[in-house]
Amino acid sequence: MQSTKEYNGNELILHYYFDDEVEGSKYQTYNDDGLTANAYEKGEYELMEFEAEQEGNILEVELEAKMGSRYQTSVKTIT
């Protein structure tokens, strides 16, 4: 990717690298339209939260989207 103009927040590729010594991990990404100045303050943003927890042989991954009050959401493809 050479520019943020090439970024598409509706198509996410999620890589999770398992480490049996780590019980859990969290990550968060921020997304807006890339054009609106002060998008966060204006409520025109989205936060995607990723959380993974391991218990025994089970790995649970949760995804949660939190939108600002004025964000126009769209369908996401997560692979």
N, C-alpha and C positions, 0 to 999 in steps of 0.2 A: 504494500500500500504506500503510495507516494504522497497522498494528500488525504485530509479528513473528508474531502468531497467524495472520495471513493468508499467511505465507511457506510455500511448499512446495518443499523442497529436492529433490524427485523430478522436478520439471519445470523444467529450466534452459533459458534462451534465451541463447545465446552470440553476442555480436556481436564481430566482428574487423574492425578498420579498418586496411586495408593501407596501408603507407607504404614506398615502394621505397627509402628512405634508411635504414630500420631492418632489420638482418639477422635479428634474432630478438627474441622477447619471452616473458616468463613471468608467470603470474598464479596465485594460489592462493586458494581459498575454503574456509571452515570451516563445518561443519554439525554440529549435534547435535539432540537432541529438543526443545530449548528449555525443558525443565522441570527437568532434572537439574542440581543445583548441582555445580560443579567437574567437569563432564563430561570435560574434557580429562584431568585428573589420574586420573579413574576409567577412562579408555580407552573412553569412550562417545561417540566423535566420528568424523567423517570429514573428510579433507582432499581436495579435488579440485584437482589441478595441471593447468594448461593451459600448453602450450609451443608456440610457433610459430617456424618457421625458414624463411627464404627463400633459395633458391639458384637464380639465373637466373630462369626462368619458372615454377619450382615452389615452391609454398607448402605446407609440411607442418605439420599441426596434430596434436599428441598430447595425449590426455587420460589422466590416471592418477588412480585413487582409492586413497587410503591410509586404512585404517580402524584405529581404536584396537582393542585386544584384546577389548573387550566391546561393540563397536558392532554393532547389528543392521542390516545393509545391506538395501537394496531396489532394485528396478529403477528406472533413471533414464531419462527422456526428455530428450534434448539436441537442440535445434534451433538 
